[in-house]
Amino acid sequence: MTPELDDFARALAATEEALDWELLGTFYCHEGGTSFFPDEQVAAIREAGLSIAGVLGDELARLPRGGGRSLYVGAAVAELVPILVERFVLLREVVVTNVPGREVQELNRGLTEASIKTGLELPRITTEPLDSITETFDHGWLVSVLNDPEAFPALHDALYGRSGELATGRGNLTEDKERAEALAEALLGRLAPEALLSTTDEELPVLRPLLARRGMHMVASEQGLLTGIVGDPLRFLRLRQA
Ligand SMILES: C[S@@+](CC[C@H](N)C(=O)[O-])C[C@H]1O[C@@H](n2cnc3c(N)ncnc32)[C@H](O)[C@@H]1O
């Protein structure tokens, strides 16, 4: 095993061990309360993350050299593996953002405990607004965020084509769309002229017009990979400023 892979394996194992999975389970929409993250599901999230990280590594290797920095927006449990792979195997700088809340608090507690235990510097999730981030990134990650049923309920219903009992039935579509576009714009504004954007098929209807308005040419990966918790198809978009 290379030293990089060894660091990754130690960081992941220590984080998984430090996290209170029962508590994390209570933050997700599910039936059966605390049983949402039993050991088999933690393993399934890890497996999905490893599959995604493998393809992500190939996609990142196609970027022009010199960037090496990723911005994860709205990332949580499902992203632990790709984030740690980028940090320890690909040796990239990783900035992870989300909104303040108990899930972020628990993830940061687990990441801190894992850092102390391993002596490795694991990334933490920042809740600073995107506007306060000034660096340029050659990889952006926005996965199952614009269709988040909590933050954008009406947009969630529209993007999944849900109505009746399956829909949230909440929110205002125009307002949700405005806030979702502002968030996506803040991320796109931080990307390099040639960059990779990891996102989901569901979010493409919001992103496509924004990319066109910015004159960004986009090529989507043919392969869609299902994410570990939400189960949306993840797509890699190769972006180039026209
Ligand atoms: C459906 S969850 C998906 C979580 C994770 N990306 C995944 O694929 O499992 C939506 C996530 O988006 C985050 N989110 C919602 N609005 C956000 C905002 N304005 N800025 C950053 N994150 C946001 C939520 O806190 C939540 O973690």
The ligand as an SDF file (V2000), in Angstrom:
LIG
                    3D

 27 29  0  0  0  0  0  0  0  0999 V2000
  -30.5000   16.1180    0.0180 C   0  0  0  0  0  0  0  0  0  0  0  0
  -29.1040   16.6160    0.9640 S   0  0  0  0  0  0  0  0  0  0  0  0
  -27.7770   15.9140   -0.0050 C   0  0  0  0  0  0  0  0  0  0  0  0
  -26.5310   15.7680    0.8080 C   0  0  0  0  0  0  0  0  0  0  0  0
  -25.3560   15.1510    0.0190 C   0  0  0  0  0  0  0  0  0  0  0  0
  -24.8610   16.0890   -0.9710 N   0  0  0  0  0  0  0  0  0  0  0  0
  -25.7400   13.8350   -0.6270 C   0  0  0  0  0  0  0  0  0  0  0  0
  -25.7270   13.7670   -1.8620 O   0  0  0  0  0  0  0  0  0  0  0  0
  -26.0310   12.8820    0.1160 O   0  0  0  0  0  0  0  0  0  0  0  0
  -28.9850   18.3550    0.5570 C   0  0  0  0  0  0  0  0  0  0  0  0
  -27.8070   19.0490    1.2060 C   0  0  0  0  0  0  0  0  0  0  0  0
  -27.7260   20.3690    0.7050 O   0  0  0  0  0  0  0  0  0  0  0  0
  -27.4100   21.2270    1.7850 C   0  0  0  0  0  0  0  0  0  0  0  0
  -27.8010   22.6040    1.4550 N   0  0  0  0  0  0  0  0  0  0  0  0
  -29.0430   23.0970    1.2910 C   0  0  0  0  0  0  0  0  0  0  0  0
  -28.9940   24.4190    1.0210 N   0  0  0  0  0  0  0  0  0  0  0  0
  -27.6810   24.7580    1.0020 C   0  0  0  0  0  0  0  0  0  0  0  0
  -26.9800   25.9900    0.8070 C   0  0  0  0  0  0  0  0  0  0  0  0
  -27.6140   27.1330    0.5830 N   0  0  0  0  0  0  0  0  0  0  0  0
  -25.6360   25.9710    0.8720 N   0  0  0  0  0  0  0  0  0  0  0  0
  -24.9610   24.8100    1.1090 C   0  0  0  0  0  0  0  0  0  0  0  0
  -25.5840   23.6260    1.3230 N   0  0  0  0  0  0  0  0  0  0  0  0
  -26.9150   23.6100    1.2640 C   0  0  0  0  0  0  0  0  0  0  0  0
  -28.1910   20.6250    2.9340 C   0  0  0  0  0  0  0  0  0  0  0  0
  -27.7560   21.0840    4.1900 O   0  0  0  0  0  0  0  0  0  0  0  0
  -27.9330   19.1510    2.7220 C   0  0  0  0  0  0  0  0  0  0  0  0
  -26.7280   18.7260    3.3070 O   0  0  0  0  0  0  0  0  0  0  0  0
  1  2  1  0
  2  3  1  0
  2 10  1  0
  3  4  1  0
  4  5  1  0
  5  6  1  0
  5  7  1  0
  7  8  2  0
  7  9  1  0
 10 11  1  0
 11 12  1  0
 11 26  1  0
 12 13  1  0
 13 14  1  0
 13 24  1  0
 14 15  1  0
 14 23  1  0
 15 16  2  0
 16 17  1  0
 17 18  1  0
 17 23  2  0
 18 19  1  0
 18 20  2  0
 20 21  1  0
 21 22  2  0
 22 23  1  0
 24 25  1  0
 24 26  1  0
 26 27  1  0
M  CHG  2   2   1   9  -1
M  END
$$$$
